Amino acid sequence: MQRFKAIFREHFMDSLKSALPVVIIIIALCFTIAPIPNGTFLAFLFGAALLIVGIGLFNLGAQTAMIPIGEHIGAHITKTRRLWFLIVMALLIGIFITVAEPDLQVLAGQIPAVPNAVLVISVAVGVGLFLVVALLRMLFYIPISRILIVCYAAVFGLAAFVSHDFWAVAFDAGGVTTGPMTVPFIMSIGMGVASIRSDKHASNDSFGLVALSSVGPILTVMILGLLYNPTESSYATLMPAVTANSRELGQQFMDASIGFPHYFKEILLAFAPVVVFFLMFQIFGLHLKKRQFLKIVIGLVYTFLGLVLFLTGVNIGFMPAGYYLGGLLSTLPYNWVLIPIAMLIGYFLVTAEPAVHVLNKQVEEISSGAIPAKAMRVSLSIGMCVSLGLSMVRLLTGISIMWFLVPGYAIALTLTFFVPKIFTAIAFDSGGVASGPMTATFLLPLAIGVCNQLGGTIMTDAFGVVAMVAMTPLITIQIMGFAYKVRLKPALSAQGEELAERADTDIIE
């Protein structure tokens, strides 16, 4: 029990440090230039408390359950040496986990042009297919940069034939699918597959699964754009009612449609495929020892409770706060202040994403500390800061999102030729990881609040925030990789041509 308390205290303090700066910034705005209703403000404070506890429990559960399950399943399906079995399992895993991803449900509910079920299923199939591609890449030693260039060439080529109303939504779909449910599981499957390979590059190739899994939804939503006519979204129906007193606030958190019962049911359904897959593999293949099995079960409980608390907090507390703040700030005579405020919030907000903690920890472990978690956090924060600044510029000016995405991805893909391979894979993984539930439930409402007040079009102007958040880490992480390469290559060159060549391909064993 003492050990559990110590571990939970550590995770709780990490989540507190991650979320507290964002909470302080929003409180400061509410007390100064952007006052919001008292009920909304109290809901935000209570939601912030739930978020902090939820992140702590989620990180504890991901460490003790989600990551080990993914590693065991990934190693097992590779050990069978049956290619068809690996393909079928990867496809099913990608589909079932994505269908249950909470971020995707939030996005789907805001796009009336496409039926929810159609959008969710098509996105899930896209993730499943590209998870298969990602695992085959690992097994057949295909450089990830080549696949990414081909995939994004297809994406932008297809965009030329799709209504511009679907551009932002398609790229947003690629970001939200890789959320707190998907990322730990997919990344750990990659580590499990890598454990079967005996070459020195195996662990580095375990990165990139999230990157490729994010491409599939972009393509499938682009295809939907050829089949459906876009219509304007109405966001007001998604906003919780304003509360008049503390009892109404409590009732809101316990409401069956938006509160604890709703997310309890949603996450329970999300966990069902994971539990079923794990139990099937445990019975027919893994045969884990009793103590190891019970540890994973307990970890699943932590993850479950953490996600319920987190999603309830951000959806009831952060969503209305973001919407009100966006609307109020955009009506100021100096509404350009949205740009620095969004950049400041973005710098700290990314560290509150649950999946970011998982990625940073795995990067630090696999690189044996050569890529510290702190460097990852700073690079992601800078990326988020830039992306939100550009998003506000786009909202205030009405510039098409493609004027940002095309040059952004061109820069990111060009950098793949100049940085170590591991940084390319980590960078494109980071893009999907950074755009999680905090982005979908705070930044997107913030953008919609701005868009409504300025008279913009939600489908083309407000959507795209997630896409921008997913793009900029591709550049900042690879720039960090280039800096590592420049710093380490002189030392390696002094040890001989062989080590210098290694620096070009894989500076981290």
Number of C-alpha atoms within 10 A of each C-alpha: 6 7 8 10 10 11 13 17 14 14 20 21 13 18 25 19 15 21 21 16 18 21 19 12 14 20 16 13 16 18 10 9 12 19 16 17 14 14 18 23 19 17 28 25 17 19 23 24 20 22 29 25 22 27 30 27 28 33 29 23 25 27 18 20 25 28 24 21 26 23 22 22 24 27 22 19 22 20 15 11 10 10 12 9 13 20 19 14 17 24 21 21 22 24 23 22 24 28 24 24 25 24 25 27 19 16 21 19 19 20 22 14 19 20 12 16 13 13 23 26 17 20 29 28 21 26 35 27 21 23 30 22 20 25 25 15 17 24 17 8 12 13 13 23 19 12 15 20 17 10 16 18 14 12 20 19 11 14 21 11 12 18 14 18 20 27 27 25 27 27 27 28 28 30 35 31 35 32 26 25 27 26 27 30 26 28 24 26 28 28 27 26 26 25 19 16 16 9 9 11 18 20 23 23 26 26 33 30 29 32 28 28 30 30 25 28 31 28 25 22 27 26 18 20 23 14 11 13 13 16 14 14 14 15 16 11 9 15 15 17 15 15 18 12 11 12 9 15 20 14 12 20 23 15 14 14 11 18 22 20 15 18 23 19 13 17 20 15 14 20 20 14 18 21 14 11 16 18 15 12 18 17 10 8 15 15 12 13 9 8 9 13 16 13 13 21 17 14 24 24 16 21 28 24 21 25 30 24 24 27 29 25 28 26 27 26 28 29 27 27 27 22 26 21 24 27 21 18 23 24 13 13 8 9 15 14 13 23 19 15 18 24 23 21 21 25 23 25 25 30 25 26 23 32 29 27 25 21 22 19 17 19 22 17 14 17 16 12 12 15 19 15 19 12 15 25 19 18 24 30 25 21 28 32 25 23 26 28 19 20 28 26 15 19 28 19 11 16 14 16 22 15 10 16 20 13 11 17 19 14 13 24 21 14 19 25 13 16 25 22 26 26 27 29 27 27 32 30 26 32 30 32 34 33 31 29 30 25 25 24 25 22 27 23 28 29 27 28 26 30 25 19 14 15 9 17 18 24 24 21 27 27 30 30 32 30 26 28 32 29 28 29 30 31 26 23 29 27 20 19 25 18 12 18 20 13 11 14 18 12 12 18 15 10 11 10 11 10 16 18 14 16 22 15 15 18 23 20 14
